[in-house]
């Protein structure tokens, strides 16, 4: 992940740590353990715990928009545009900032609901939006001949806002699930995702585990004294708490929720929780950025 992403996330983390952690339980640690010359770092266990599909959530009352979105996804997959966007975040390219217009009901606008705390899919660079989904959103609005409006909100409000017809489409690194289908109609998929485990670099408990079954078995053995951090409303929360919809049995470990994955990882390094579970791409971006800060 490039330096630009690390710098942006560093700024976001600085603000986040001053404001404190959100979520159902929040964070109560002082943060002293993660500072100074003995600063801790994090590492991602390089094993996919799950297999998921990302798609966009379209307003159910706009079937024509769904057709247009699916046609657009097929187009950018076929002509290589989607691969070019991926390369800007996973390869050697440079991210392209995206601007949002002000909401104006008198104009023909595409209103996108997102949570800009899920790098590399959506995050902030100053006043601009950056990320895979944000670049796709910009191109989609251009394809439709509409002005792009991005509404930034908590992750667990993204699909709800579309379901309430406050936004046209949810573009926020969304895993397809039956629960979310109550609020939106999913487009065709555009990205294969997975959950991964983040641990302190000094933790060797999972180092020799090379498959999801071994890691899942080890996590299942943990009791409620162990705290696992997740971004609120994400698939990671379902993995820890259990989700019949997603096919997760859940863990005995305590689930600690945060406004963003970066806040969860920082709290882990501060010694307030033990592990973090989040999607693979954000896991890589977050750990690299935080480790560079230490």
Helices and strands as residue ranges (DSSP letters): H 3-19, G 32-34, E 42-45, E 52-59, H 63-78, H 81-90, E 109-114, E 117-118, E 122-125, E 128-130, H 132-144, E 147-152, G 155-157, H 158-163, E 169-175, G 180-182, E 184-186, E 191-193, E 195-200, H 212-220, E 227-231, H 235-241, E 254-258, H 261-269, E 275-279, H 280-293
